[in-house]
Each structure stands twice: as structure tokens, then as C-alpha cells.
Amino acid sequence: MKTILRLLCAFFVMLVLSVFASREKSDPTDPEINPFSNGGNERSMIVVLSDMHLGADLSYAECKENLVALEKLLQKIKTAPNVKELVIAGDLIDECFVPAVSDTYQGKDQADFVNRIEVANKDVFDVINSII
């Protein structure tokens, strides 16, 4: 009886493995895959982005390595057939993270600092404005 149970277990394990092995695999680099599309036309998805931390000085900004990727993501969201709403949940700009020895406002005011953030991240803000 133990031998039959072992054979049955082995058979089911092989069956499960063959099912998973035979599944169609998608290529993550396939340009046709859109995570913001469910195949229909109804705009029902709400996409939430947070903690982008766009900085005024790209020499030390946390996001500098990812600006191009962020622009591409925002473009996908803009053209997605199922995205109803984009929510920016906080920390769009980075006013707190600056080197401790740095004069954040460079002797000017907060408005100038925000303008410098806009200039340093112009392409990202252009895409956000085009979504709006």
C-alpha cells in the first residue's frame, strides 16, 4: 500500500511540474505588455505614486538615477486605456533631504527653491502636466 501511495504522490508531483513547465511564459521585456491595460476600454484603475522626492540639485537628489524611468512610467500611465486617475500620494518634491552643510534656499526664498526643483525635473513635470 505504501508503494502505491508513493507512486501516486510521485505521479501527482510530476503532473503539477509538467503543468507549470508547459505554461506560456511572457517575456518581461516584451513591449506589448502593458500593466495598465486589462484588455477592455473601461477606465477603472487608480494608480497611486508616492515618495518621488524630486530634488532641486541633481548632484545629490535621491531620484536622479530614476528620472528617465519615472518619465516612461508616467507616459505609460497617460496612454493607458484603463487608468481613470493618477494619485500622487506625497513627497513629490524633496525639501528635507539635502546635505546638512547645504544652504537649501541658497540665500533665496522657498519659491525660488521650488522653481529650481521644476527646472531640474522639467521632463517629469512636463509629463505630469500633460496628464493633467
Secondary structure, DSSP 8 states (H G I E B T S, - for coil): -HHHHHHHHHHHHHHHHHHHHHS----TT-TT--TT--SS----EEEEE----B-S-TTT-TTGGGHHHHHHHHHHHHH-SSEEEEEE-S--B-SS-S-TTS-TTTTS-HHHHHHHHHHHTHHHHHHHHHH-
